[in-house]
Amino acid sequence: KHGTGPVTLTVGSDNHEIRVTVTNTIRDAHRPAEGGFGLIGMRERVTSAGGTLESVTAGGQFTLTATMRTGGRKK
C-alpha cells in the first residue's frame, strides 16, 4: 500500500528475536490507496504478540520491520 515495484525481503534472527524487513520504492502519493487496515492493523497485530513494528521512509524507499521475540531472556 505504501510501496511499489520490486520488494527486498530480509529475515534475520539473534538474541532470541526474529526480524522481517520489507523494503521497496515509495508509492506515488497521487495513486489512491486500497482499502484495509494498513499499518495500524499490522502494528496492532505485531504488538499484541509482544513485538514491534517500525516503518521508515528515506531516500525514496519505504522500509517496514517487524521484530518478534522467540523465547529466552529479554535483553
N, C-alpha and C positions, 0 to 999 in steps of 0.2 A: 504494500500500500504506500510506503514512503520511499521505496527504492524502485529501480527499474533495471532492465538489462541483465547481463550475466551476474551470477552470485558467487562469492567466495565463502565457503563454509569451513570453519576450523573447529575441531573438537579436541579438547585437551583436559588433562587431569593432573592434580598434585595436591598435597596437603588435605586429603580427604574431600576434595571438591572436583566437580566436573564443570567445564565451561564450554558453551556452544556459542560461537560468534559467527554472525552472518554480515557480510559487507557487500554493498552494491552502490551504483550511482544514484544520487538523489533524483527522485521523480520530478518531472516538470510540474510546478505548482499550479499551472493552469488546467491540468487534467483533473477531471472530477474524481474524487475518491470513491471507492466502492463501499458498500455497507459493511457492518460488522462492529466488533468491539475494539479492534485495533490494539494499540499499545497499552491502553488502560486495561483491557481484558487480559492481555498477555502478562502484564505486570502483576495483576491480581492473582492469576494462576500460579506464577512462579513464587510470589510472596507467600501464598497460602501453603506452599510446600516447603517453606523455610529458606527460599533462595532469594536472589536479587536479579533485577533486570536493568540494564543500562543502555540508553540509546544516545548516540553521539553523531552529530553532523559536522564534518570538517573536510576541507579540500575537495568538495563536490561529492563526497562519499557519505553514505548512511551506514552506520555500524550499530548492530544490536547484539548485546552479550548477555546471556543468561548463565548464572552461576548457581550451582546446587551442591549442597553437602551430600557426601556419600556415606558418612558414618565416621567413627573415630572421634578424637578430641577436637574441640573447637580451637581455633587459633587464638 
